[in-house]
Amino acid sequence: MKIIIPSKGRANAIGDKALRLFPDATVCVGEDEQDAYAKVSQNLLVHPAGVIGIGPLRQWVLDHVEDPCVVMVDDDVTHAYSQVGFHKRRIEDADTVRAIVERMAILTTDAGVRVFGFTQAARPMSYANFRPFGLNTWVGGLVGIIGRELRYDTTLLLRADIDFCLQSLLHDRIVLVDARYSFIHTRFGEAGGSARQRSSEPHEQAIRYLRRKWGPYLDHVPAKGTIRLVVRVER
């Protein structure tokens, strides 16, 4: 299993966030920022500066990392939560976090599934003990990929993980999601990353494209000033 943290414009913050949680991870950065990131990590994977956007960047990583299991972690991930019990439990220990991800990678490989991740909603009251895993949704923040049979849509600079998960559901009927844990990050709250691409028009263009491509299998719901995209694939 190879853990990759794609990052852009956050050399000053990544050491207190994703790199603190995954200290052995490889940080994937553009060649124009190599010197800045070298001050916080010696384990860099450098891509051409022209590789911009989630779809192109994730596919570039898959094309240039040989390990059959690649886990891509957003650079603004700060901690994990365990949702088992009446109160969620914060997890910041790096060894514990890695063990959680490794066990999920093993389970996914044994099940013959290509994509895995963790629930994106840190709400213990919505967690059902009799349903510890989800099978038909999308994952983000932390995305695990087994093999190279699927490819990212490189026309998507935003929301590319949704498209990738829908591809997995089309081919395998499963995206394996561990509902017991969630990884917390500030997706829309900071500069750097894909913030420049997340202006209103590019965001809306990506949503329109996805809805044309996937039709009734993808719905959008306004939520707290943004758009929440919901996968509608029955099992």
C-alpha positions as CSV (number, residue, x, y, z in Angstrom):
1,M,0.0,0.0,0.0
2,K,1.3,3.4,-1.0
3,I,-0.1,6.5,0.6
4,I,0.1,9.6,-1.5
5,I,-0.8,13.2,-0.4
6,P,-1.4,15.4,-3.4
7,S,-0.8,19.0,-2.3
8,K,-0.7,22.4,-3.8
9,G,0.0,25.8,-2.2
10,R,0.0,24.3,1.4
11,A,3.7,23.7,2.2
12,N,3.3,25.8,5.3
13,A,0.3,23.9,6.6
14,I,0.7,20.2,5.5
15,G,3.1,19.4,8.3
16,D,0.3,20.1,10.9
17,K,-2.4,18.3,8.9
18,A,-2.2,15.3,6.6
19,L,1.6,14.8,6.9
20,R,1.3,14.7,10.7
21,L,-1.4,12.0,10.4
22,F,0.5,10.1,7.7
23,P,4.2,10.9,8.4
24,D,5.5,8.2,6.0
25,A,3.4,9.3,3.1
26,T,4.7,10.5,-0.2
27,V,3.8,14.1,-0.9
28,C,2.9,14.7,-4.6
29,V,3.6,18.3,-5.7
30,G,4.2,20.3,-8.8
31,E,7.7,21.0,-9.9
32,D,7.2,24.7,-9.4
33,E,6.7,24.0,-5.6
34,Q,9.3,21.4,-5.1
35,D,11.7,23.6,-3.1
36,A,9.0,24.8,-0.8
37,Y,7.8,21.3,0.0
38,A,11.3,19.9,0.4
39,K,11.5,21.9,3.6
40,V,8.8,19.8,5.2
41,S,9.3,16.4,3.5
42,Q,12.1,14.6,1.8
43,N,9.6,12.1,0.4
44,L,8.3,13.9,-2.7
45,L,6.7,12.7,-5.9
46,V,7.1,15.6,-8.3
47,H,4.7,16.1,-11.2
48,P,4.9,18.6,-14.1
49,A,3.5,22.0,-13.2
50,G,0.9,21.7,-15.9
51,V,-0.9,18.8,-14.3
52,I,-3.7,20.7,-12.6
53,G,-7.1,19.6,-11.3
54,I,-8.3,16.6,-9.4
55,G,-8.9,14.3,-12.4
56,P,-5.6,14.9,-14.2
57,L,-3.6,14.8,-11.0
58,R,-5.1,11.6,-9.6
59,Q,-4.6,9.8,-12.9
60,W,-1.0,11.1,-13.1
61,V,-0.4,9.5,-9.7
62,L,-1.9,6.2,-10.8
63,D,0.3,6.2,-13.9
64,H,3.5,6.9,-11.9
65,V,3.1,4.9,-8.8
66,E,3.8,1.2,-9.2
67,D,2.2,-0.2,-6.0
68,P,-1.0,-2.0,-6.8
69,C,-2.8,-0.3,-3.9
70,V,-2.7,3.5,-3.9
71,V,-4.3,5.6,-1.2
72,M,-4.7,9.3,-1.9
73,V,-5.2,11.5,1.1
74,D,-6.3,15.2,0.9
75,D,-3.6,17.5,2.2
76,D,-6.0,19.2,4.6
77,V,-7.1,16.0,6.5
78,T,-6.5,16.6,10.2
79,H,-7.8,13.6,12.1
80,A,-10.1,10.6,12.1
81,Y,-13.2,9.8,14.1
82,S,-14.4,6.5,15.3
83,Q,-18.2,6.5,15.2
84,V,-18.8,3.3,17.1
85,G,-20.5,4.1,20.4
86,F,-22.7,6.9,21.6
87,H,-20.0,9.5,21.2
88,K,-17.5,9.8,18.4
89,R,-13.8,9.3,19.4
90,R,-11.1,11.4,17.9
91,I,-8.1,9.6,16.5
92,E,-4.8,11.3,15.8
93,D,-2.2,8.6,16.5
94,A,-0.4,7.9,13.2
95,D,0.1,4.2,13.8
96,T,-3.6,3.7,14.6
97,V,-4.6,5.7,11.5
98,R,-2.3,3.7,9.2
99,A,-3.6,0.4,10.7
100,I,-7.2,1.4,10.0
101,V,-6.4,2.2,6.4
102,E,-4.2,-0.9,5.9
103,R,-6.9,-3.3,7.2
104,M,-9.4,-1.7,4.8
105,A,-7.0,-2.1,1.9
106,I,-6.7,-5.8,2.8
107,L,-10.4,-6.3,3.1
108,T,-11.0,-4.5,-0.2
109,T,-8.4,-6.6,-2.0
110,D,-9.8,-9.9,-0.6
111,A,-13.3,-8.9,-1.7
112,G,-12.1,-8.2,-5.3
113,V,-13.2,-4.5,-5.1
114,R,-11.3,-1.7,-6.8
115,V,-12.3,1.4,-4.7
116,F,-12.6,1.9,-1.0
117,G,-12.8,4.7,1.5
118,F,-14.5,5.9,4.7
119,T,-17.8,7.6,5.5
120,Q,-17.7,11.4,4.9
121,A,-20.3,12.1,7.7
122,A,-19.0,12.2,11.2
123,R,-22.3,11.6,12.9
124,P,-22.5,8.7,15.3
125,M,-26.2,8.9,15.7
126,S,-26.6,8.1,12.0
127,Y,-24.3,5.1,12.3
128,A,-26.0,1.7,12.3
129,N,-24.2,-1.2,14.0
130,F,-25.9,-3.7,11.7
131,R,-24.6,-1.8,8.7
132,P,-20.9,-1.1,9.3
133,F,-20.1,-0.9,5.6
134,G,-21.6,1.0,2.7
135,L,-21.5,-0.4,-0.8
136,N,-23.1,2.1,-3.2
137,T,-21.8,5.6,-2.6
138,W,-18.8,7.7,-3.4
139,V,-15.7,8.5,-1.3
140,G,-13.6,11.6,-0.9
141,G,-10.9,13.0,1.4
142,L,-9.2,9.6,1.4
143,V,-9.6,7.4,-1.7
144,G,-8.1,3.9,-1.9
145,I,-7.7,2.3,-5.4
146,I,-6.7,-1.3,-6.1
147,G,-5.3,-2.0,-9.6
148,R,-5.4,0.2,-12.7
149,E,-8.4,-1.1,-14.6
150,L,-10.3,2.2,-14.0
151,R,-9.1,5.6,-15.1
152,Y,-10.0,9.1,-13.9
153,D,-11.8,11.4,-16.3
154,T,-9.1,13.9,-16.9
155,T,-11.6,16.5,-18.2
156,L,-12.8,16.9,-14.7
157,L,-10.8,19.4,-12.7
158,L,-13.4,19.1,-9.8
159,R,-15.6,16.3,-8.5
160,A,-13.6,13.6,-10.3
161,D,-13.8,11.2,-7.4
162,I,-17.6,11.0,-7.8
163,D,-17.2,10.0,-11.5
164,F,-14.5,7.5,-10.6
165,C,-16.7,5.9,-7.9
166,L,-19.6,5.7,-10.3
167,Q,-17.3,3.9,-12.8
168,S,-16.5,1.4,-10.1
169,L,-20.2,0.9,-9.3
170,L,-20.9,0.4,-13.0
171,H,-18.2,-2.2,-13.4
172,D,-18.0,-3.9,-10.0
173,R,-21.3,-2.9,-8.4
174,I,-19.4,-2.0,-5.2
175,V,-17.5,0.9,-3.7
176,L,-16.5,-0.4,-0.2
177,V,-17.0,2.3,2.4
178,D,-16.1,1.7,6.1
179,A,-18.9,3.6,8.0
180,R,-17.2,3.1,11.3
181,Y,-14.6,5.7,10.7
182,S,-14.5,9.1,9.0
183,F,-11.5,11.4,8.1
184,I,-12.1,15.0,8.7
185,H,-10.8,17.8,6.5
186,T,-11.6,21.4,5.5
187,R,-12.4,20.8,1.9
188,F,-13.8,24.2,1.1
189,G,-12.3,26.3,3.8
190,E,-8.8,27.1,2.8
191,A,-6.6,28.6,0.1
192,G,-4.4,26.2,-1.9
193,G,-5.4,22.8,-3.1
194,S,-8.2,23.1,-5.7
195,A,-9.5,26.4,-4.3
196,R,-8.8,28.2,-7.5
197,Q,-10.9,25.7,-9.6
198,R,-13.8,25.9,-7.1
199,S,-15.1,29.2,-8.2
200,S,-18.8,29.1,-9.0
201,E,-18.7,28.7,-12.8
202,P,-16.1,25.8,-13.0
203,H,-17.9,24.1,-10.1
204,E,-21.3,24.4,-11.9
205,Q,-19.8,23.2,-15.2
206,A,-18.5,20.1,-13.5
207,I,-21.8,19.3,-11.9
208,R,-23.6,19.8,-15.3
209,Y,-21.1,17.5,-17.0
210,L,-21.6,14.8,-14.4
211,R,-25.3,15.0,-14.5
212,R,-25.3,14.7,-18.3
213,K,-22.9,11.7,-18.0
214,W,-24.6,9.8,-15.3
215,G,-28.2,11.0,-15.5
216,P,-30.6,9.5,-12.9
217,Y,-27.7,7.9,-11.0
218,L,-26.5,11.2,-9.7
219,D,-28.6,13.8,-7.9
220,H,-27.7,17.2,-6.5
221,V,-29.0,18.8,-3.3
222,P,-28.3,22.4,-2.2
223,A,-26.6,22.3,1.3
224,K,-25.0,25.1,3.3
225,G,-24.1,27.3,0.4
226,T,-22.7,24.5,-1.8
227,I,-24.1,21.6,-3.8
228,R,-24.2,18.1,-2.2
229,L,-24.0,15.4,-4.9
230,V,-25.8,12.1,-4.0
231,V,-25.2,8.8,-5.8
232,R,-28.5,7.0,-6.6
233,V,-27.4,3.5,-7.4
234,E,-29.5,0.7,-5.9
235,R,-28.1,-2.6,-4.7
